[in-house]
Every structure is written in C-alpha cells, then in structure tokens.
Amino acid sequence: MLVTVIPWGIVMLTASIWSNGTQMWWMAVRWLRWAVGGARVILGIEVRVTGFEHLPLGAKSPAILLVKHQSTLETFLIPTLMPHPLAYVFKRELIYVPFFGWAMGRMDMIHIDRRLRTRAFGKVVEQGKRLLAQGVWVIMFPEGTRMARGQQGTYKNGGTLLAVQTGAPVIPIAVTSAKVWPRKAFIKRPGVVDVSIGPPIPSQGREAGELMQEVQAWIEAEMRRLDPEAYPQDRQSQSQTPAAG
C-alpha cells in the first residue's frame, strides 16, 4: 500500500480532470483490489463471502450498506465486492491526507464537517438522494469507529435516517476482520475473514430508531455466529441457562 498509494494517487488526481465519477470509482477499486490481493499473497488473509444473493438487482436499484467496523480492512474490501459504485460518508479531515485523501476528495462521495451536526446530516440526505438516484450505493459504519474484536459500539441512527428519508432498503453486513487485522494494530495475522451480507430490510414507513435496532440485532447476532470465540461471555451465559422442563 505504501509503495503504490503515491503513484496511484497521482494517476487519480490527473484522471479526475477528464473522468466522471463512475470512471473514478472503478479506478479506485482497481487499487483497492491490489491492496486486498496483497493482503492475501503477503499476509495470508483470505476472504469468504456469503449472501451475494441478497444484493438488489438493477442498475439503478438503491441500497444503503450498514457495515460492522473492526479494522481498516473492510473499508478496502467492501468496494471490491460490490457491483455498484459506493459513496462513503466520511469526516472532512480525511481529504487533507496527502495523495490518498486528495484522491478521495476528487471523487463523488459525502464528506462532512462533524462539528456542524444538523447541517452535516442535511448534506448527507441531499447528496445521498442524488447519488442513490444515479445507482450509487451509500455505505456507512453505524458504530462510527473501529471496534475491538468481541466488542459492540453504539449504533447511531444516521444510516437509517437516510434510508427512511430516501426509501432505500438497508443491507446489514457483518465482517470478522479483527480476527486477522486487529484495531490499531500494525501486525496482521493470516486467517479467514468472513463477510456476511444480510437480507435487505425495507425502510418505507419505518422509524429510524426502530429500524436501526433491527439492523443492530442482525449484525450482532451474525457476528456471534461467525466468530463465537470472540464472545465467550455469550457462551458462558448460555451454558448457565437451566434446561427447560
């Protein structure tokens, strides 16, 4: 990644002069595939994906992806798996990161100033509606930050608020990336990362909070199914439950 990010960032910045948003996106995905491939070849990190059949069909079918966040890996991996361009909702400060952030700033994504909460969410809705209408899917991490393996953060309603206001279905996604790429760790380990794509959850006529509760329940249950070793407290409580009858 360190070797390729500067030259590819220069290529992206140069191409942005004449390329449209879709072309820029697939150029970025090419670099992300190199990174994911490098993780497989150099580090022994394999990826196992289930649930592709749950993704909406159609060139303009909308979707909002709400993803479990454990490491940097899924931010690189998810775009390489999806058939549509994605728009990340990310903090504005990232666009000032040399080369990587500069290239992101030239792409059609949603960068927000988190200090301006009400105006920031208004920008998310405005740009989200436009992008979804173009067939671009919006991706968000509802916990807001990377969580350690076996930990659960507070699921914030931003993604489901956007879904309710746009009518787009929500796709919950569980990822066990912390098994091989722990939060804030420089050293990675070989192993298999499971990505489970859940059934689409309709948003029309729903309340954002209640919809997020359903998203959270699915993701966290799926995390415990995919990576039971990370949740020993759950196994202990189950073993202590007296048998019925």
N, C-alpha and C positions, 0 to 999 in steps of 0.2 A: 504493500500500500504506500509506504513512504517513497519507494523508488518511482512509482507510477503516478502519484497524485499531482505532482507539479507539471509534468508534460501533458497529462490528460486535462488538467485544469486549464492550461494554456490553449489546448485544442478546443475545449468547450467555450472558452471566452471568445476565441476567434470565430468559431462556428455560429455563435449567437448573433453575429452581425447580420447573417442572412437566413438562419434556420428558424423554423417556427417551434412552438412549444412541444409538439409531439416529437419532432425530429430531435430536439434537445434531450427529451426524456429518454429515448431509446439509445442515444449516445451515452448518456449517464449510466444506463442499465448495463451497457457493454463493459464499462469499467467495474461496476459492482459485481458482475459475473466473474471478472478476473479475480477480484478480491475473494469471493466465495470459493472459486476454484483453487486459489492459492491456499486458503484455509484447509481445503480437502487434501491437497497434494503435500503441503509443507507441514501441516499440523495434525492431519488425520481426522479432521472434523467432517463427518458425514451428515447428511440431511435426509430425513424421512418425512414425507408429506402425506397426509390423508385429508379427504374432504374436498378435493377439487370439484366434485360434482355439485357442491353447494354454491359455487360462484354463479352469479346471474349471467344469463346468456344475452347476446345482443350487443351491437357496437355502442349503443347509447344507454344501455341499462345502467341505472345509477347504483352505487353502493358506498357505504361508509364502513371502513375496516377499523375495528377496535381491537388492539393487539396487546397481549401481555408483554411487559417490558422488563427484561432481565439483563440485557447487555447490548453492546453496540451491534452484535451480530445480526439481530433481526432487522435493524434499520437498513442494513445492506442486503439481507437475504430476501425479505418480503417482495421488494420490487422485481427481483429476478424470477419470482414465481407467478406473478400476476399477468393476465392477458391484456390489461388496460394500463395506461399511464396512471400514476398516482400523484396526488398533491399532498405533501406533508404539511401539517400545521406545526410551525416551529418558532422558537423565540428569535427575535430580530437580530440579536447579538451574533448569531452564527454566521450571518452573511459577511462579517468582518474578518473571519478566519481566512488567512491567505490561501489562495488558489481553490481549496475545497469550498469555502464559504462564498468566494466570489462567483464561482460557477453556479452554486445554488441560487445566488441572488439573481442570476440571469435566466433562471427557469421560472415557469408559471406555477409557483407554489404560494402558500399562505404564510407569510412571516408576520408576526405580531409583536407589539410592544406590550409586555405583560403588566407594565405599570398602569396602562390605560385600559382597565378591565372591561368596562362597558363598551367603549369604542372598539377595543380589540375584538370582542366577540361579534360586534356588528360587522366588522371586516370579515371575520370568518364566515358568517352567514352570507354576506353579499358575494364574496369570492367563491364560496362553496357552491352556491346556487348556479353561478356561471360555469364553473368547472364541471359540475355534475351533469349539466345540460349538454356539455361537449363530450360526454363519455369518459371524463376523468374521474377516477375514484378518489375519495378523500381518506387518508389514513391518519389515525390518532392513537396515542397511547394514553388510555384513560387514567392510569395511575400517575402520569405526569413525569415520572422519573424512573430510573432503573431500580428494580427491587432485588435484594439478595435471594438466593435460592431458598425456597420454602417460605418466603415472606409474602405478605399481601399488603399492598398500599391502599390508600383511599381512592376509590373510583370516582372521578369527577364527571359531572353531567354534560360537559361541553360537546362531546360527540353525539350524545343522544338528543341534546337540544337542537343541534344542527339537523339531525335525522328527522325530528318531529317537524321542524320548520320547512324542510325540503321534501318530506315524504319518502326519502330514500331508505331502503332497508339497511339494517345494521348486520354486519358479518363479524361475529366474535372469533378471535384467533388465539389459541394457546400455543406458547413456544417454550421449550425447555432449554434455552440457550445457556443458562447459568451452570448447567452440568459440565460444560466444556470451556465456557468463557465467562468466568465469574465477574460480577460487578466491580469495576475499577481495578481489575487485575491485569497486570502485564503478561503474566504467564498463562498460556492456554493449555488445555489438555485434549488429547484425542478422545473421540467418542461420537455418539449419535445424538443429534438434535432432532427432536420430534416437533413438527408443525402440524397442528390440527385445526382445520378450517371448519367452523360450525355452520349449522343451517342458518339461512337469512332470517332475521327477526323483523317483522313488519313494524313500521313506526307510525303509520297513519292512525290518528285517533288515540294515541298513547300520551301519557305523561312522561316527561324526560326522566324524572327520578325513578319512577316505576320501571321504565324501560332499561335504565342502567342497572337496576337491581337484577333484572333477568340476565343481562349481559355478564355482570359480575358472577352471578351464580353459575352460569355455564362455564365461563373461563376457569374459575377457581376449582370447580368440580373436575374439569378436564385436566387441569394441572396435577391434581392429586391422582388421577387415573394414569397419566403419562409418566409421572415421576413420584411414585409413592414413597421412595426413600427420603425425599426432601420434606416429608410431612409426618415424622414419627409420632408427633402428638396425636394426630388423627387416628393412626393405627392403634395407639395405646388406648385412646378413649373407646374405640370400637371393641377392643379385647376386654375392656372392663364393663361393657354393657351386658347386663344379665340376659340370658336367653329367655325368650317369651315362653310362657306356659310353665 
